[in-house]
Structure formats: structure tokens, C-alpha cells
Amino acid sequence: MIDETNLAIEELQEEIRRENERRYAFYRMLNATDRVLWRLEELNRDGIKVIPEDMRERMRESLAELPPSCLEVLRDSHLVQEVLDSIFEVQERLFRWRDPQRVPEDEEELERIAV
């Protein structure tokens, strides 16, 4: 009886650990996309239209953890606006990756899901 209870507790702990890893992975990946957006928005604000190559490489490294299905829409371009637009698409896919059953109707819904 005690052995069965201990086994059930261990299984639940493992399930909780896996769920927490997935949840925290999502937030790490979302944070990575936010950092890239911030850099791109700074360039855009400063009127810079072309992303420096070293910055493009750092952005690629920042996003390396994202699932391939999210990165499919990332435009590997030198143009700030093209990459900026594609990062929003990457984030949308990331939210769908987190909760495949839920497809947000609009941007407000997307923001509400993020919380």
C-alpha cells in the first residue's frame, strides 16, 4: 500500500516537472522573441533599414530554442521591417504551439492568452 502510494506520488511529481518544463520553455522562447523585437524596434526607431550581420547572427542564436514549426515563418532578411513583421508571425505560431487547441480570433485575444 505504501509502495503504491509512493509510486503514485513519484508519477505525479514527474508529470508536474514535465508540465513546468514545458511552461517555462514557452516563456523563455517568448522572452527571446521579445528581445529580438526590442532590438529591431530600436533599429526601426533610429531609421536604420538594414540589420547589421553580427546582430542578425545574435538574433538567430537567440531564437535557436524555438520549435522548427515556429521558425518556418522567420524571414532571414537584411531588412528590418521584413524581419520585424516575421517575428510577430513567429510569436503567433509559438502561442499555437503552447496551446494547439486554441486559435486566437484577434490580437487582443493573443495578448490575453499570453498572460
Backbone torsions as a table, in degrees:
resi	resn	phi	psi	omega
1	MET	NA	-47.8	179.1
2	ILE	-65.9	-40.0	178.7
3	ASP	-61.7	-41.0	178.8
4	GLU	-65.0	-41.1	178.5
5	THR	-63.9	-44.8	178.4
6	ASN	-61.7	-40.8	178.7
7	LEU	-64.1	-43.0	178.8
8	ALA	-62.8	-40.5	178.2
9	ILE	-63.8	-44.7	179.4
10	GLU	-61.5	-41.0	179.5
11	GLU	-64.8	-42.0	177.7
12	LEU	-65.2	-40.8	178.0
13	GLN	-62.0	-40.5	178.9
14	GLU	-65.5	-41.4	177.9
15	GLU	-62.8	-42.8	178.0
16	ILE	-64.5	-41.5	178.9
17	ARG	-60.8	-45.3	179.3
18	ARG	-63.2	-42.5	179.5
19	GLU	-64.6	-41.5	178.2
20	ASN	-64.4	-40.9	177.7
21	GLU	-60.4	-43.5	-179.9
22	ARG	-65.3	-44.4	-179.6
23	ARG	-62.1	-46.8	-178.5
24	TYR	-69.0	-32.9	176.5
25	ALA	-61.6	-42.5	178.6
26	PHE	-58.5	-48.2	-178.1
27	TYR	-66.8	-34.9	175.1
28	ARG	-63.0	-44.2	-178.6
29	MET	-68.6	-41.0	177.7
30	LEU	-62.9	-41.0	177.9
31	ASN	-62.4	-39.3	177.9
32	ALA	-62.4	-42.1	178.7
33	THR	-67.2	-36.7	177.6
34	ASP	-63.8	-40.0	178.8
35	ARG	-63.9	-41.5	178.6
36	VAL	-65.0	-43.9	177.1
37	LEU	-57.9	-43.5	-179.4
38	TRP	-59.5	-45.3	179.2
39	ARG	-62.1	-44.8	-179.3
40	LEU	-65.8	-39.7	178.7
41	GLU	-65.6	-34.1	175.3
42	GLU	-63.5	-44.8	178.1
43	LEU	-60.3	-45.8	-179.5
44	ASN	-60.7	-44.3	179.1
45	ARG	-60.2	-38.8	-178.4
46	ASP	-82.3	3.0	177.2
47	GLY	78.2	14.7	179.2
48	ILE	-86.0	123.5	-175.0
49	LYS	-96.4	-22.1	-175.9
50	VAL	-115.3	132.6	-179.3
51	ILE	-81.8	127.3	175.6
52	PRO	-60.5	144.7	-175.0
53	GLU	-58.7	-40.9	-179.5
54	ASP	-64.9	-34.2	177.3
55	MET	-70.1	-38.6	177.3
56	ARG	-60.3	-41.3	179.4
57	GLU	-65.3	-43.4	178.5
58	ARG	-63.5	-37.3	177.9
59	MET	-65.3	-43.2	177.8
60	ARG	-59.3	-43.5	178.9
61	GLU	-63.8	-39.8	179.2
62	SER	-62.5	-33.4	-175.9
63	LEU	-95.2	3.0	-174.1
64	ALA	-60.6	-27.8	-177.8
65	GLU	-75.9	-17.9	-177.0
66	LEU	-65.3	149.3	177.8
67	PRO	-62.6	146.5	179.3
68	PRO	-54.9	-34.4	-179.8
69	SER	-63.7	-27.7	177.9
70	CYS	-81.0	-35.9	-176.0
71	LEU	-78.5	-12.0	-179.7
72	GLU	-56.2	-32.4	-175.6
73	VAL	-92.7	-3.3	179.2
74	LEU	-69.1	123.3	177.9
75	ARG	-89.6	117.2	179.0
76	ASP	-87.8	79.7	-173.9
77	SER	-120.7	161.3	173.9
78	HIS	-83.3	-14.0	-174.4
79	LEU	-86.9	126.3	-177.1
80	VAL	-55.8	-50.7	-173.9
81	GLN	-63.2	-39.6	179.7
82	GLU	-63.1	-45.1	-179.6
83	VAL	-69.3	-40.7	179.0
84	LEU	-57.3	-48.8	179.0
85	ASP	-61.4	-40.0	-177.0
86	SER	-71.1	-28.0	178.4
87	ILE	-65.3	-36.3	175.8
88	PHE	-63.1	-38.4	176.2
89	GLU	-66.2	-38.8	177.0
90	VAL	-60.8	-44.8	179.4
91	GLN	-62.7	-40.4	178.6
92	GLU	-59.9	-44.3	177.9
93	ARG	-65.8	-35.0	178.4
94	LEU	-63.3	-40.7	176.7
95	PHE	-64.6	-38.4	176.8
96	ARG	-67.3	-35.4	176.9
97	TRP	-62.6	-40.8	-179.4
98	ARG	-65.3	-42.2	-176.8
99	ASP	-138.8	84.2	-174.7
100	PRO	-63.1	-22.7	-177.9
101	GLN	-76.3	-19.6	-173.6
102	ARG	-110.1	124.8	176.8
103	VAL	-117.3	110.6	-177.9
104	PRO	-62.4	143.2	-179.9
105	GLU	-76.8	-35.9	-176.0
106	ASP	-154.4	-177.5	-176.4
107	GLU	-64.7	-36.2	178.7
108	GLU	-62.5	-40.6	177.8
109	GLU	-64.3	-40.2	179.0
110	LEU	-60.8	-43.7	178.7
111	GLU	-66.0	-37.6	-179.8
112	ARG	-66.9	-37.4	179.5
113	ILE	-65.6	-32.7	-176.3
114	ALA	-65.3	-23.3	-175.9
115	VAL	-78.3	NA	NA
